[in-house]
Amino acid sequence: MKTYQAKPGSVEEKWWLVDAKGQTFGRLASKVANILNGKNKPEYTPNCDVGDHVVVINCDQLVFTGKKLDQKLYRHHSQYPGGLKETSYRVLMQKKPEFAFMEAVRRMLPKNKLGHKMLKKLRVYSGSEYKNQAQKPEPIEL
């Protein structure tokens, strides 16, 4: 008996529309990462991009549990001495909610060329308006 291995381009890619209104930040990010990775499909192959496209709307209305808005920090370093920069998620979600969600999903994907390819299939919008109506994304409840 042979194991099925998907070939690049042989798996049909779908477009999904996710409404993030009132959903928990991390739980939604992990579910979106699974869809981008293709782990929700029976033909999942780890060395091939078999994931779908995902459009996330209302990203500014995500919910954090507990005191995470004030205690959780987004950190990045400028690679210079003393260049560590920290921002609380309350400030980050007010200024750039799309970036915060994209970073959460990016860190859940593989750290290689395949992960970068998967991340390009994610579109995040802070309002209910989005530019991908031509692709006719199907709404999905996560």
Secondary structure, 3 states (H helix, E strand, C coil): CCCCCCCCCCCCCCEEEEECCCCEHHHHHHHHHHHHHCCCCCCCCCCCCCCCEEEEECHHHCECCCCHHHHCEEEEECCCCCCEEEEEHHHHHHHCHHHHHHHHHHCCCCCCHHHHHHHCCEEECCCCCCCCHHHCCEECCC
